[in-house]
Amino acid sequence: MTGWDVLDKIISAFPPIALALLLVAVLVAVAVFITGFARHGVDFVKHGFKQNLLNELMAKLATKEDINTLNAKLDSEIGDLRSEMRNEIGNLRTDLVSIKVNHFGHLKNFLTELTSILLDQEIINHENKTRLDNQLRGM
């Protein structure tokens, strides 16, 4: 029995439709190979139709120099943000001190006015008013 006899038995075991589909698939594969080889030569055998995919990916990937540049930019931005935050926090502290002083001053004026009203209404005497005024001046 030769190789052709074995091949004939295998082929006759397949249904005709399956054999026709196999033949069409083989013809399509051969056509794709011929087209690819004609366009790209030996590179087609190595990489297929997308042999430029690796070069495109390498071009899109960041180089070490790009990463260092980005790192320097980030460091600069972070430093700028730190200085801005320090300035803002300093301004807020100044504003808080100003508000505290202003409100305390308003409170002292209010209490002085209140002691004057209490004196006018004769709820407290001059001695108590003087004592309260001295207490307010000491604050």
C-alpha positions in Angstrom: 0.0 0.0 0.0 1.4 3.3 -1.0 0.9 6.8 0.4 -1.6 7.6 -2.4 -3.7 4.6 -1.4 -3.8 5.9 2.2 -4.7 9.4 1.0 -7.4 7.9 -1.2 -9.0 6.0 1.7 -8.9 9.1 4.0 -10.4 11.3 1.3 -13.1 8.8 0.6 -14.0 8.6 4.3 -14.9 12.4 4.3 -18.4 13.4 3.1 -18.2 15.4 -0.1 -19.4 18.7 1.5 -16.7 18.5 4.2 -14.1 17.8 1.6 -15.3 20.7 -0.5 -15.1 23.1 2.5 -11.6 21.8 3.3 -10.5 22.4 -0.3 -12.0 26.0 -0.3 -10.2 26.7 3.0 -6.9 25.4 1.6 -7.3 27.6 -1.5 -8.1 30.7 0.6 -5.0 30.0 2.8 -2.8 29.6 -0.3 -4.2 32.9 -1.8 -3.6 34.8 1.4 0.0 33.4 1.6 0.7 34.4 -2.0 -0.7 37.9 -1.5 1.1 38.4 1.8 4.4 37.1 0.4 4.1 39.2 -2.7 3.6 42.4 -0.6 5.9 41.8 2.3 8.4 39.1 1.3 10.0 37.0 4.0 8.7 39.4 6.7 5.2 38.0 5.9 6.4 34.6 7.0 7.7 36.1 10.3 5.0 38.5 11.2 2.0 38.1 8.8 0.1 41.1 7.5 0.7 43.1 10.7 4.5 43.0 10.6 4.6 46.8 11.2 2.5 46.4 14.4 5.7 45.9 16.6 7.3 49.0 15.1 4.2 51.0 15.7 3.9 49.9 19.3 7.6 50.7 19.9 7.1 54.2 18.4 4.1 54.8 20.7 5.8 53.6 23.9 7.4 56.3 25.9 11.2 56.3 25.9 13.2 56.8 29.1 13.8 60.4 28.1 10.1 61.0 27.8 9.5 59.5 31.2 12.3 61.7 32.7 10.8 64.8 31.1 7.3 63.9 32.5 8.8 63.2 35.9 10.5 66.7 35.9 7.3 68.3 34.9 5.4 66.5 37.6 8.0 67.6 40.2 7.8 71.2 39.0 4.0 71.1 39.2 4.0 69.5 42.7 6.5 72.2 43.9 4.2 75.0 42.5 1.2 73.4 44.2 3.1 73.2 47.5 4.1 76.9 47.4 0.6 77.9 46.4 -0.8 75.9 49.3 1.6 77.4 51.8 0.6 80.9 50.6 -3.1 80.1 50.9 -2.6 78.6 54.4 -0.6 81.7 55.4 -3.4 84.0 54.0 -6.0 81.9 55.9 -4.1 82.2 59.1 -3.9 86.0 58.7 -7.6 86.2 57.9 -8.4 84.1 61.0 -6.3 86.3 63.2 -8.0 89.4 61.7 -11.4 87.9 62.2 -10.6 87.0 65.8 -9.3 90.5 66.6 -12.2 92.2 64.8 -14.9 90.0 66.5 -13.2 90.4 69.9 -13.1 94.2 69.4 -16.8 94.2 68.5 -17.5 92.1 71.6 -15.6 94.5 73.8 -17.5 97.5 72.3 -20.8 95.7 72.8 -20.0 94.8 76.5 -18.9 98.5 77.1 -22.2 99.7 75.7 -24.1 97.1 77.7 -22.5 98.2 81.0 -23.4 101.8 80.1 -27.1 100.8 79.5 -27.1 98.8 82.8 -25.7 101.9 84.6 -28.4 104.1 82.9 -31.1 101.7 84.0 -29.6 101.8 87.5 -29.1 98.1 87.5 -25.4 98.5 88.4 -23.6 101.4 90.1 -20.6 103.4 89.0 -18.2 101.3 91.0 -19.4 98.0 89.2 -19.3 99.7 85.8 -15.7 100.9 86.4 -14.7 97.4 87.5 -16.3 95.9 84.4 -14.6 98.5 82.1 -11.2 97.8 83.7 -11.8 94.1 83.2 -12.6 94.7 79.5 -9.5 96.9 79.1 -7.4 94.1 80.5 -8.5 91.6 77.9 
